[in-house]
Amino acid sequence: MPVFTPISHDQFVADVKALAEQLSADHWAPDFLIGIGRGGLVPAVYLSHALGLPTLSVDHSAQVHDFAGAALERLAARTREGERLLFVDDINDSGRTINAVRHALAAAPAGSARFAVLMDNIRSAASVDYCADRIDRSVTKDWFVFPWEAVANRDSILADWSDVPERTAYDASSRHCRGQAIIVHV
């Protein structure tokens, strides 16, 4: 039985501000923020406004080459021309998305691409450069529902969760990272 934990809009905005502060304090500055679709698009736009930087996007989740692979190829070419890119996603959970983007940017010069997420799983197969919050999937099994997902119907959220039920399976030792959990019976 999955446990869905909503992230409030206020918490989301606080997390974006935390990322903006981390980036402002760093000596590395991106030329563009790249929202990774679909979960990273909204955080990238908010972070773009917070930092005054332009936003581009890649739609990794749809797996449509023109908007994912081809877009990443064009972005990799921009890094070879000296541009710096900050990729933004909502959560670094398994690391699958971030590692796929890194693989596509394999020819990019060192230090030209970095990654920021709202929530970072410390047990992920990928590392990120900036995060607002950390979770440990060996403890926290909740499926986090971000504000832009809150409008989805129950079946849609369950379908997203069902892609990775082993990572988020609820058990008695599960703890909540934030807020109140919503238990949805499958």
Secondary structure, 3 states (H helix, E strand, C coil): CCEEEECCHHHHHHHHHHHHHHHHHCCCCCCEEEEECCCCHHHHHHHHHHHCCCEEEECCCCCCHHHCHHHHHHHHHHHHCCCCEEEEEEEECCCHHHHHHHHHCCCCCCCCEEEEEEEEECCCCCCCCEEEEEECCCCCCCEEECHHHCCCCHHHHHHHHHCCHHHHCCCCCCCCCCCCCEECCC
